[in-house]
């Protein structure tokens, strides 16, 4: 135990003095929430404000009533090619006559929908035209003494049960994912430095020549890297707590509040994930022949949890992934953030599975460190 | 007491050790002398348990390194080649760290560290971080680590390479002191002068084999030469890879 503490203390002192390791962890933890908030602010602005737009309307004189309807919806004609969209609304030359005779009146909408942003505008014009069309048919039916209700066989009522929090599901999922990923990123540099780096600096052989158990050595390194991962997580969650409420979520109809219970739960639930991240990163770095090679391998390792987590965020096989490492903890945290109850059994099993993988990796590292090839990087 | 018997070791296709047997007694300085590539480092690495021999055994104070690595290493101080110092630690932290790893309680380790810093005249740099140290300063730091816990057996792999004259003299004095205190010292070198002036016993190695064992004067008598250098050349058949 004393040896373990000596090892751990040295690893932490050495790591804290390594500015590169510390900064690498902090950069992510601090700047990701800030960056993402900025991104969301712009996105929300775009999503929530329906902008007026201009287009070319040909033969407008044929349909003054329709044009007035479009104008009320913020859709109008412009002669200035700079400010109008590349959409053309052509009123048929027979429009006025067709309307009076109650024949279908020709309106042509011409646009290239592969151009960025055009599709949304086309849909808006379509909706506006549809609305106008329904109004007209209603008036015509009344004029013929028929209740317009007869052409509405179905009365669809949309009852949105989304709560304020659940509405922001995708956003919340992404935010929690970014917080949890801090665990993987904050310890990454240290993991390489303390394994591949230690060998490259020729201190690994000296260390292994001392009367210490390999398990103590491996555990000390896993603990040191996990500690860094957890520090990164705490930093990320703290910065998130300050930054995310500044984003105008209410415009999308929900709010985000990172309270103390969430922070505590996040810290607790992330411990197994941090241990897993540390042991995976250390394992591949020990296998690598050099610092550079370790950096390459570690990027591949990052793929696994990132892919799994995105699967959750994108709602694929969500229920099954509750039982799996990383995704289980991620979903529990998402539930917590949404104020929903999380099923305990899958979470516990996911944590146990995570620890089980750690144990396998630690045993694997002990094996590696008995190999001459690994010790001397042959 | 360090003893190796019938060590064989292949590294890749190279037969690095071929039937190597010798021992290093307590209260003596034993030099492992041989040209570059003779197998000295391989032999030492086998003794401190980083390499597993294909056959044969190494024992430290009678404890088989392969069977009881932790117990055997407790009896050992080590100065490897190449050695690494932790650049972000100070020599004091570095030395104390290894003292604790060698099994010393924290308090004892701290006082032993202060003692060895004084012995090796390291006080001036003891609390500066190792980054930017000269080769000599690094060397002394690594050496302090090897002897801080006063191990009964001390193995040094090429300890003088890169040291200036003053540091080399200091190292020699320390090794002699340790010998006089009854420690068993085994060191490898390819520098003839060093071995001649320091060793009570010389193990001559070339091409992975032991060529001769004896005191410098015995080796001279055995080969009928006046100097150890001449004796050495006649023993291994060439002076390639050896520094005078």
Contacts between the chains, C-beta under 8 A, distances in Angstrom:
chain1	res1	chain2	res2	distance
A	2	B	100	7.0
A	2	B	105	7.2
A	2	B	106	7.5
A	3	B	100	7.1
A	3	B	101	6.2
A	3	B	103	7.8
A	6	B	97	6.4
A	6	B	100	4.0
A	6	B	101	6.1
A	6	B	106	7.8
A	7	B	101	7.3
A	10	B	86	7.7
A	10	B	89	7.3
A	10	B	93	7.6
A	10	B	97	4.9
A	13	B	88	7.7
A	13	B	89	7.0
A	13	B	93	7.1
A	14	B	86	5.8
A	14	B	88	5.2
A	14	B	89	6.3
A	17	B	88	4.0
A	17	B	89	7.9
A	17	B	129	7.6
A	18	B	88	6.0
A	198	B	84	7.7
A	201	B	84	4.2
A	201	B	86	7.8
A	201	B	87	7.7
A	202	B	80	7.6
A	202	B	82	4.3
A	202	B	83	6.0
A	202	B	84	3.6
A	203	B	83	7.7
A	203	B	84	3.3
A	203	B	85	7.2
A	203	B	86	6.3
A	204	B	84	7.7
A	205	B	45	7.7
A	205	B	50	5.8
A	205	B	80	5.6
A	206	B	78	6.8
A	206	B	80	5.4
A	206	B	83	5.9
A	206	B	84	6.3
A	206	B	98	7.8
A	206	B	142	7.8
A	206	B	145	7.7
A	207	B	101	7.6
A	208	B	49	8.0
A	208	B	50	6.1
A	209	B	48	4.5
A	209	B	49	6.8
A	209	B	50	6.2
A	209	B	73	6.4
A	209	B	76	7.5
A	209	B	78	4.9
A	209	B	80	6.6
A	210	B	73	6.2
A	210	B	78	7.8
A	210	B	98	6.5
A	210	B	101	4.3
A	210	B	102	6.0
A	211	B	69	7.8
A	211	B	70	4.6
A	211	B	71	7.4
A	211	B	72	8.0
A	211	B	73	3.9
A	211	B	74	4.4
A	211	B	76	7.9
A	211	B	101	7.3
A	211	B	102	6.3
A	211	B	103	6.0
A	212	B	70	7.4
A	212	B	101	5.4
A	213	B	70	6.7
A	372	B	50	7.1
A	372	B	51	5.6
A	372	B	52	7.2
A	375	B	50	5.8
A	376	B	50	7.8
